[in-house]
Amino acid sequence: MGTDVIEQVRAWLLARNPEVTAVGWDEDLIDSRLIDSLDFPQLLLLLEELAGHELELTSENVVGFRTLRGIRDTVLADITGAGAVSHE
């Protein structure tokens, strides 16, 4: 299920950036301009929908929103089963 969820996030990012053909696991979504300050609330809503509950933004977890790996391992860890070692 974890990969399906992240693929939905990846598809969301690609739909908003038609000039982009791929988003890597460790690509910084902000530095690469795949999301900006206006997109972040929409991303947060998508992640909350996928998680099935409201997500809490803290100074500790906010860095987890910067990459797909961070979203999987930090933000959505409870639904993606991201406790295991990933070789992606």
N, C-alpha and C positions, 0 to 999 in steps of 0.2 A: 504493500500500500504506500510506503514511503516514497518510492520512485514515482508513482502515479501522481501524488500530491505535488511533488517538485516539478513534474512535467507540466502540470496545470499552471504553476507559477512561471515556468519558462515560457509557455505558450502565451501567457498574459503579457510578459515582457516583450516577446517577439511581435505580438500584435500591435504594441505601442511604438515599436521601433522597426518599421518595415525595411529599413536599409540594413538591418542586422540579420545575419543568417544563423548565428549560434551564440549561446551564452554558456560560458564555461563554469564549472563548479566553483572556482575560486576567483572569478572575475568580479571586481569591485563594481557593484551596480551603480553606485553614486559617481565614483571617479570616471567610469566609462560613459556616464551620462545616460544610462539606460533608464534611470529614474531620477527625478529631481524633487524639489521640495513640494511641488504641486502633485506629483504622482505618489509620494509616500503615503498620504492618507488613504488613497485608493488601494495601494498595495496592502496596507494594514487591514483594510476591510476585507480584501480577498483572503488574506491569511486567517483572519478571524472566522470567516465563512468556512474555510477548509478545516480549521481546528474545531469548529463547533462551539467556540466560546470566546469571550473577550480576552484579548492579549494585553498583558501589562507591560508598558514600556518603562524600563529602569535603566539607570546608567550602566548596570552590569550586562544587560542583554541587548542594548541598542546596537552594539557592534555586530551582533548576530544577523541583523537585517541587511548587511552590506554584501553578502554573497549567497549563492544558492546553497552552498555547503553550510554556511552559518544559519540560514533559515531552516534547513533540514535538521541540523544537529543541535541548535539552540532554541529557536523560536517554535518549531513544530515537533520537537523531539518526542513529545508525549503521543503523537499520532503517527509518526514515521518510524518509530522503533529505532531511532538513530543511536542507540547506546552501543551498538556493535561497531567494530572497526570496518571502515569502508575503503575499498581499493579503487574507487572511482577517481 
